[in-house]
Amino acid sequence: MARINGVSVSDGGEDLAQTYGYARNSLVELTGRDPEHGIEPTEVYAHAPGLLEAYGGFEYASSQLTGVDKRIRALAELKAATMTNCEYCIDLGSQIARRWGLSDAELLALPSYKTSPLFSDVEKLVLDYAVAVSRTPVGVSDELFEALKQHFDDEQLMEITHFIALENMRGRFNLALGIGAAGFSEGMVCAVPAVA
């Protein structure tokens, strides 16, 4: 349960009810599931209506980016989620990744991706990048970035970086406010948090 209660529809009115409906429908479309606490971060953001509106637009714009294949995006975001240890993000991200083509074996292999035969060399570079961007302080070497540039153009690198940074923001927001797993991957394999 979150440290801050979300804003109820009865307190927020019709506009908030529409926002919640859109958020829920978007997550159902992404995951194929509709857990009771699926939109808890949105409900907490509703304490600042202007920020909720802007954040919703930001998430929508992010969802429209198509420069990288969904598998690469899923790997980048989910690895970042495991780096922050955000239960909500790992739960949601595991279900999205599964729907975008990752197998249960690949979800479980994320902690040992460097030696896993399940990931291509390019995917391992993206996973290395997600780890490097998610560290505090950020630790992206020139060598790693140059290796990525052999496979991705500037727009794609911007998108991959954006997805990793956005996942870090989501995770840190959820962790600070005590927002836990919602049940998107309930009864299924889920990625595991990275070991510090």
C-alpha positions as CSV (number, residue, x, y, z in Angstrom):
1,M,0.0,0.0,0.0
2,A,1.3,3.4,-0.9
3,R,2.5,5.9,1.7
4,I,0.2,8.5,0.2
5,N,-3.4,7.5,-0.6
6,G,-4.5,8.1,-4.1
7,V,-7.2,10.6,-5.0
8,S,-10.5,9.0,-5.2
9,V,-12.9,9.6,-8.2
10,S,-15.5,11.0,-5.7
11,D,-12.9,13.6,-4.6
12,G,-11.6,14.3,-8.2
13,G,-14.7,14.5,-10.2
14,E,-15.6,13.4,-13.8
15,D,-12.3,14.6,-15.4
16,L,-10.3,12.4,-13.0
17,A,-12.7,9.5,-13.7
18,Q,-11.9,9.8,-17.4
19,T,-8.2,10.1,-16.7
20,Y,-8.3,6.9,-14.6
21,G,-10.4,5.1,-17.2
22,Y,-7.8,6.0,-19.9
23,A,-4.9,4.9,-17.7
24,R,-6.6,1.6,-16.9
25,N,-7.5,1.0,-20.5
26,S,-4.0,1.7,-21.6
27,L,-2.5,-0.7,-19.1
28,V,-5.0,-3.4,-20.0
29,E,-4.1,-3.0,-23.7
30,L,-0.4,-3.3,-22.8
31,T,-0.7,-6.2,-20.4
32,G,-3.9,-8.0,-21.1
33,R,-4.6,-7.8,-17.4
34,D,-6.5,-5.4,-15.1
35,P,-5.4,-5.8,-11.5
36,E,-7.2,-3.8,-8.8
37,H,-4.2,-1.6,-7.9
38,G,-2.9,-1.3,-11.5
39,I,-3.2,2.5,-11.7
40,E,-1.9,3.3,-8.2
41,P,0.9,5.6,-9.4
42,T,-1.7,7.6,-11.5
43,E,-3.9,7.9,-8.4
44,V,-1.0,9.3,-6.4
45,Y,-0.1,11.7,-9.2
46,A,-3.7,13.0,-9.0
47,H,-2.7,15.1,-6.0
48,A,-1.2,17.5,-8.5
49,P,-3.7,17.7,-11.4
50,G,-1.5,19.8,-13.6
51,L,1.4,17.4,-13.1
52,L,-0.8,14.4,-13.7
53,E,-1.9,15.9,-17.0
54,A,1.6,16.7,-18.1
55,Y,2.9,13.3,-17.0
56,G,0.1,11.6,-18.8
57,G,1.1,13.5,-21.9
58,F,4.7,12.6,-21.4
59,E,3.9,8.9,-21.0
60,Y,1.6,9.0,-24.1
61,A,4.3,10.7,-26.2
62,S,6.8,8.1,-25.0
63,S,4.5,5.3,-26.0
64,Q,4.4,6.7,-29.5
65,L,8.1,6.3,-30.1
66,T,8.8,3.6,-32.6
67,G,12.5,3.9,-33.5
68,V,13.6,0.8,-31.7
69,D,12.0,-2.7,-31.8
70,K,9.8,-3.6,-28.8
71,R,12.1,-6.3,-27.7
72,I,15.0,-3.9,-27.3
73,R,12.7,-1.4,-25.5
74,A,11.4,-4.2,-23.2
75,L,15.0,-5.3,-22.3
76,A,16.1,-1.7,-21.7
77,E,13.2,-0.8,-19.5
78,L,12.9,-4.0,-17.6
79,K,16.7,-4.1,-16.8
80,A,16.4,-0.5,-15.5
81,A,13.4,-1.6,-13.4
82,T,15.4,-4.4,-11.9
83,M,18.2,-2.0,-11.1
84,T,15.9,0.3,-9.1
85,N,14.3,-2.8,-7.5
86,C,10.8,-1.3,-8.1
87,E,8.3,-4.1,-7.5
88,Y,5.5,-2.3,-9.4
89,C,7.8,-1.7,-12.4
90,I,9.2,-5.2,-12.5
91,D,5.7,-6.7,-12.2
92,L,4.3,-4.5,-15.0
93,G,7.5,-4.7,-17.1
94,S,7.7,-8.5,-16.9
95,Q,4.1,-8.8,-18.3
96,I,4.8,-6.2,-21.1
97,A,8.1,-7.9,-22.0
98,R,6.4,-11.2,-22.2
99,R,3.8,-9.8,-24.5
100,W,6.6,-8.2,-26.6
101,G,8.3,-11.5,-27.1
102,L,10.5,-12.3,-24.2
103,S,10.3,-15.8,-22.8
104,D,10.1,-16.8,-19.2
105,A,13.7,-18.1,-19.5
106,E,14.9,-14.7,-20.7
107,L,13.1,-12.9,-17.9
108,L,14.9,-15.1,-15.4
109,A,18.2,-14.8,-17.2
110,L,18.4,-11.0,-16.9
111,P,20.7,-11.1,-13.8
112,S,23.2,-13.3,-15.7
113,Y,22.6,-11.7,-19.1
114,K,26.4,-11.3,-19.8
115,T,26.9,-15.0,-19.9
116,S,23.5,-16.1,-21.1
117,P,23.2,-17.6,-24.6
118,L,19.6,-16.3,-24.7
119,F,20.6,-12.7,-25.6
120,S,22.3,-11.5,-28.7
121,D,25.5,-9.4,-28.6
122,V,23.5,-6.3,-29.4
123,E,20.9,-7.1,-26.7
124,K,23.8,-7.5,-24.2
125,L,25.1,-4.1,-25.2
126,V,21.6,-2.6,-24.5
127,L,21.5,-4.4,-21.2
128,D,25.0,-3.1,-20.3
129,Y,23.8,0.4,-21.2
130,A,20.7,0.1,-19.0
131,V,22.9,-0.9,-16.1
132,A,25.3,1.9,-16.7
133,V,22.6,4.6,-17.1
134,S,20.8,3.2,-14.0
135,R,23.8,3.4,-11.7
136,T,24.4,6.3,-9.3
137,P,26.4,8.1,-10.5
138,V,25.7,7.2,-14.2
139,G,28.6,5.2,-15.6
140,V,28.4,5.2,-19.4
141,S,31.8,4.8,-20.9
142,D,32.9,6.1,-24.3
143,E,33.6,2.6,-25.3
144,L,30.1,1.3,-24.5
145,F,28.5,4.3,-26.3
146,E,30.7,3.8,-29.4
147,A,29.8,0.1,-29.4
148,L,26.1,1.0,-29.3
149,K,26.6,3.5,-32.2
150,Q,27.7,0.6,-34.4
151,H,24.1,-0.8,-34.2
152,F,21.8,2.2,-33.5
153,D,21.5,5.7,-35.0
154,D,21.2,8.9,-33.0
155,E,17.4,8.8,-32.8
156,Q,17.4,5.2,-31.6
157,L,20.1,5.9,-29.0
158,M,18.0,8.9,-27.8
159,E,14.9,6.6,-27.5
160,I,16.8,3.8,-25.7
161,T,18.3,6.4,-23.3
162,H,14.9,8.0,-22.8
163,F,13.2,4.6,-22.0
164,I,15.9,3.8,-19.4
165,A,15.8,7.2,-17.8
166,L,12.0,7.2,-17.7
167,E,12.0,3.8,-16.0
168,N,14.5,5.0,-13.4
169,M,12.2,8.0,-12.7
170,R,9.1,5.7,-12.4
171,G,10.9,3.3,-10.2
172,R,12.3,5.9,-7.8
173,F,8.9,7.6,-7.6
174,N,7.1,4.3,-6.8
175,L,9.8,3.2,-4.3
176,A,9.8,6.5,-2.4
177,L,6.0,6.4,-2.1
178,G,5.8,2.7,-1.2
179,I,3.9,1.7,-4.4
180,G,4.4,-2.1,-4.7
181,A,3.5,-4.8,-7.2
182,A,0.0,-4.6,-8.6
183,G,-0.4,-8.1,-9.9
184,F,0.2,-7.7,-13.6
185,S,2.4,-10.9,-13.5
186,E,0.6,-12.7,-10.8
187,G,0.9,-16.4,-11.2
188,M,3.6,-16.0,-13.9
189,V,7.3,-15.7,-14.1
190,C,8.6,-12.3,-13.1
191,A,12.1,-10.8,-13.6
192,V,14.1,-10.5,-10.4
193,P,15.6,-7.4,-8.9
194,A,19.3,-6.8,-9.4
195,V,21.6,-7.6,-6.5
196,A,23.3,-4.5,-5.1
